[in-house]
Amino acid sequence: MVQPPPSLSVDLVGEIVRNAVAPVFLLSGIGAFLNVCASRLSRIVDRSRQVEPRLLESRGTEHDRWVRELHILDRRMSLVSWATFLSVLSALLTCLVVVVLFAATLTNRHYGTAVALLFIAAMLSIGAGFAVFLIETLVASRAVRVRSELLQHEVEESA
């Protein structure tokens, strides 16, 4: 039996909005994280564009070093892309939480389980995105090492 939709008083809409505020704040946080991911990806792409011509001009051990750096940059691009994907997925799931909260009130149905499952999925997704981002930062920090020959380099004094 279908029940008529409840009358949408200002108080009822206000209550729905209050319930939806926490997920909306979560969306703001996810947006800030996406900004960090986009900035990081941009820097990685810029660095790869700097390395490519150097790779083509190099030979021997220098060439091998540039190839290794490009492999690392490619791995980092992939990781940041995954972190971005998982974060956007979390944002979409969070949006669905808000939509279901409104739909539940408008249809006078109980979608508590759906809201809980969507929110759990959103948290798992953003958590996975953070974990992938952490891996990317570890890869980056391991890759940024000063070569030992540079650390031991001494300037020859002219006579």
MARZAKE-209732 format. One record per residue: x, y, z negated of N, C-alpha, C, O in turn. Coordinates in steps of 0.02 Angstrom, whole numbers, plus 50000, padded with zeros to 5 digits. Each point is the difference from the previous one (the first is absolute). Layout:
# MARZAKE-209732
XYZXYZXYZXYZ;...
This chain:
# MARZAKE-209732
500424994250000499585005850000500445006250000500445000849957;499455003550090500405006150008499705005549957499415001450003;501025001749958499785005449957500125006650036500485000650039;499095004249950500115006550031500645003249972500164998949942;500195005150098500605003249975499835004849943499475003150000;500984997549952499875004549944500005007250025500315001750050;499325002549913500015007150019500695002849982500274998649946;500005005250099500685002649990499985006849965500015005250032;499964994449903500025006249961500725002549996500474996150012;499625010049972500665002949993500394996349946500604998950006;499054999249941500334996449945500264993250024500554998049983;499054998550057500204993450026500615000750046500484996149994;499495008750051500575001150046500625001949959500554997750015;499365006449934500565001949957500314994049966500614999549994;498974995949984500254993949968500404995750049500524997349983;499225002250078500364996250051500685003250014500514996550005;499495010050002500635003550014500504999149942500594998950012;499175001449927500444998849942500304993050003500594999249985;499014995950034500264993250006500514999450057500454995749997;499485008450054500454999650058500635004349992500444999650042;499615004449904500575004549993500664996149991500495001850031;499524993049929500624996349989500284997250065500605000750014;498994996050027500274997750064500245005750046500474999150038;499215006749957500215005750041500695002549977500415001850041;499714998349894500665001849975500524994950023500565001750017;499244992049984500454994850025500185001450073500574999150021;498945003050018500145001750071500515005750005500414999950045;499555004949910500505005550001500704997349987500485002050033;499584993549920500654997049985500264995950058500595000250016;498974996050015500204996150059500235004650056500484998650035;499165006949974500195004850051500705002949988500385000950047;499775000549890500675002649983500534994750015500545001650026;499314992249958500484994650014500094999150075500564998850024;498905001850014500054999550073500445005650028500374999050048;499605006849922500435005650020500734998249989500435001550042;499724995449902500684997849985500234994950051500565000450026;499004994849989500174994850050500145003150069500484998250033;499095006549987500095003150066500655004050002500354999950051;499825003549896500625003849997500604995350004500495001350035;499474993349928500554995150000500094996950069500564999250024;498884999050007500034997050067500305005050049500404998150044;499425008249951500275005150044500765000649993500355000650050;499904999149890500725000349989500354993950028500545000650029;499164993649964500304993950027500035000350076500504998250030;498965004150001499985000750073500535005050023500354998850049;499705006949917500515005050017500704997049997500415001150044;499724995149903500664996949993500134995050055500554999650027;498954996549991500104995050054500145003550066500394997450041;499315008349970500135003850062500715002850000500305000950053;499985000649888500695002349996500494994250013500525000950030;499294993249946500454994250004500034997250071500534997850022;498915002250014499974996850066500545002450048500344995750029;499755010849982500535002050047500704998249975500444998550040;499675001749894500644998149972500154992750012500574998150014;498914997849981500084992950013500224998950072500454996050013;499235007450033500164999050071500715002450018500304997450047;499965007449916500665002650014500564996349963500595001150014;499234994749939500504996849957500224993250026499684997050043;500895000749930500274993450017500284996949936500145003449951;499934990050050500334996449945499635000349934499394999349998;501005001749949499714999949933499515005849989499514999449963;500655006350068499545005749994499324998250031499485001749973;500544995050085499384997850033499604995349955499395000649993;500974994749976499674995249955499675003549941499464998249978;500885007049997499725003849943499365003650021499525000149961;500475002950099499395003450023499444995050012499425001649987;500744992550039499494994950010499704998049933499394999349994;501034999649956499754998349933499545005549973499484998649971;500735007650038499585005549976499335000250035499495001249969;500514997750097499364999950036499554994349976499395000849996;500914993449990499594994449973499685002049933499424998549988;500975004849970499745002149935499445005250010499484999649967;500635005250078499505005150013499364996850028499445002049982;500644993150061499414996550028499624996449944499385000249999;500984996649957499684996549943499635005149956499444998749978;500875007050009499695005149959499375002850033499505001249966;500534999950100499405002450036499434995149992499435001949988;500734991850018499484994849992499715000149930499394999649992;501035000949958499765000149931499565006149985499474999349970;500755006650053499605006049988499334999450038499495002349975;500534994850084499374999150038499524995449963499405001349997;500864993449973499584995649961499725003549938499424999149982;501015004849984499775003749941499455004850020499515000949963;500565002350094499495004650025499364996350015499455002249981;500604992250054499414996050017499624997949936499395000749996;500974996749955499684997749939499685005849961499484999249969;500835006650033499725005949967499375002450034499515001749967;500504998450099499405002050037499444995049989499425001949992;500754991750006499504994849985499695001349931499404999449991;501025002249960499755001649933499535006050002499495000149966;500695005050072499585006050006499324998150031499485002449977;500534993550074499374997950031499564996049952499405001049996;500924994649966499624996149950499725004649946499444998949977;500945006150004499765004849950499415004050027499515001349964;500525000550100499435003450031499384995649999499445002349988;500664991250024499444995349998499704999649929499404999349992;501035001249958499755000049931499525005849990499464999149972;500735006850052499575006049993499354999050039499465001549975;500594995950085499404998950042499534995049966499405001149998;500884993549976499574994949967499695002849936499434998449984;500945005949980499705003249941499395004150019499484999749966;500575004150087499435004050023499454995450026499415001049984;500774994050056499504995550028499624996349946499394998950006;500964999149942499674996349945499475004349968499464997549982;500685008850009499525004549969499425001450047499425000149979;500735001150084499485001650048499524994150012499405001050010;500874993049990499594994150014499734996849937499604995350003;500615007349939499784997349936500194992649993499624996049972;500965002350053500254993149996500644999949957500315005249988;499874989049992500594999149957500574997350042500004994250020;500495010049992500594998150037500635000249957500555001250026;499374997749910500565000349954500574995350018500585001949996;499254992150024500524995250019500375002350062500614999550004;499025003150045500325002550061500475005849984500555000450027;499225004249931500425005849981500634997549965500555002350015;499374993049939500584997449963500494996650047500615001149995;499144994750051500444996550046500365004850048500594999250014;499045005850011500325005050043500545003949963500535001350027;499335000549910500495003749961500614995749986500565002450003;499334991349980500564995349989500424999550064500625000249996;499064999050061500364999550063500395006450014500564999850025;499145006049960500355006450010500625000449956500535002250022;499414995649915500575000249955500544995150021500605001549996;499204992650027500504995250025500365002850061500604999150008;499035004150035500285002850061500495005649985500565000150027;499255004649930500465005549985500604997449960500565002450008;499324992749948500564996949964500494996750046500615000649991;499144995850059500434996950050500375005350041500594999250016;499075006350000500325005550035500575002949960500545001550027;499354999449907500535002649957500594995149997500585002050001;499264991549995500534994949997500425000050064500614999649997;499065000950060500375000250064500425006350003500574999950024;499165005649952500385006349999500614999449954500535002550016;499394994149928500564998849955500544996050035500605001549994;499204993350043500494996050038500375004450050500604999450008;499035005150025500325004450049500515004649967500545001150027;499305001449914500485004349966500624996149978500555002750000;499364990949982500574995849982500444998750061500615000349996;499074998250061500374999050062500405006350018500584999750019;499095006049974500335006450017500585001449953500535002150023;499394996749913500545001549953500584995350008500585002049990;499304991850030500544995350014500375001950064500604998950005;499055003950042500305001850064500435006249996500465000950040;499395003549913500375006249995500594998949953499985001449940;500554996050089500624998849964500565003550038500015000150061;500445002849902500575003150032500504994550017500184995849957;500055004250104500474994950022500645000449959500245005549985;500034988849997500604999849958500595003650032500405003049965;499674996650102500575003350032499955007649993500515003450000;498894999249993499925007249989500165001949928500275005449986;499574990149968500145001449929500764999949988500245003349954;500124992950085500734999449991500385004650047500625000050000;499045003850039500325004350049500375005849966499735003349956;500884997750066500395005549974500225004350059500164997450053;499865008949937500205004750052500775000050004500355000549949;499894998950111500725000250010500225007449999499715004250034;500794997049927500255006849996500485001250057500434995850014;499515009950018500455001550056500675002549972500035003349949;500494995050086500685001849978500205007050019500555002249984;
